[in-house]
């Protein structure tokens, strides 16, 4: 049985938690959802037999390390300023990490240790960063393939839109 630990049960984690629970039934995964608000974490897992909710003060190193030590994979959906706490523990305990946030300077400072241990740290895996990056690269590659030169580039992130306001080909604002 693979053990997945997810830190953060906020709004942006809801669909991921639902996905991990449904796939967990099919793939024999055990999901632990960790949040400061136990009631929130419990509300996200419902009555799932392959998920449990845990209350944690993520700044408590002993609690954090104990939970991470039992994981096969760690996912952080915490606010970006807290990812480094999780990342350090993942490096120390040889655990792979996924997060939707950008790899900041603190996370990047762990690169040599991550590489040396052969760990997988996938950052910037969220909707905003993923769509922004893929769309930007599509435009940039298209311009370069036509012999063009880019002298300036700006990107503004947005979000999914209501169907009645959907008036662009990306279906995104």
C-alpha positions, -999 to +999 in steps of 0.1 A: +000+000+000+014+034-010+011+061+016+004+097+003+006+126+027-010+159+017-004+190+037-032+217+035-069+211+030-079+245+018-101+253-012-073+246-038-068+211-024-105+200-026-104+184-061-070+169-056-082+152-024-112+139-042-090+126-070-065+109-046-093+092-027-110+079-058-077+067-073-067+054-040-095+029-040-083+016-074-046+017-066-044+007-030-033+041-017-037+054+018-041+092+020-034+113+050-047+149+048-030+172+073-043+206+082-043+229+112-082+227+111-091+190+118-128+196+110-118+210+076-096+180+068-123+156+079-149+174+058-126+169+027-122+131+032-158+123+042-163+087+050-135+073+028-119+041+040-086+049+024-081+084+039-076+099+073-075+134+086-048+147+109-046+180+127-011+195+127+008+227+135+030+225+104+056+246+122+060+218+148+091+200+135+085+168+155+049+164+143+058+172+108+088+148+106+067+120+121+040+124+095+065+127+066+085+097+078+055+074+071+049+087+035+059+073+002+050+106-015+044+141+000+022+168-015+022+203-001-008+225-008+002+249+020+008+286+015+041+290-004+060+304+026+055+270+043+067+247+016+103+250+026+095+234+060+081+204+042+108+203+016+136+203+042+120+173+059+115+155+026+152+159+018+162+147+053+140+117+051+145+109+014+109+116+004+096+128-030+076+161-030+049+176-052+037+212-049+016+236-069+038+266-060+068+281-076+102+269-065+115+298-045+151+305-035+147+284-003+136+253-023+162+260-050+189+260-022+181+223-017+188+214-053+222+198-047+209+176-019+178+167-039+199+157-069+225+138-048+197+117-032+179+112-065+146+127-052+118+139-073+106+174-064+079+186-088+071+222-082+049+246-102+024+218-109-008+239-104-033+252-128-021+288-129+016+280-133+009+251-157-014+270-181+008+301-179+040+283-187+025+261-214+007+290-231+038+312-229+060+285-244+036+279-272+037+315-282+074+319-277+082+287-297+059+298-325+076+332-328+111+317-328+101+290-353+090+317-377+124+335-373+110+361-349+129+377-320+113+383-286+123+416-271+097+417-243+073+394-227+046+399-200+023+373-185-007+380-163-023+351-145-060+347-143-085+319-136-112+297-149-143+317-159-180+312-157-195+297-189-216+328-196-184+350-196-163+326-217-154+346-247-118+336-255-102+305-270-083+296-238-114+295-217-094+313-191-091+348-177 
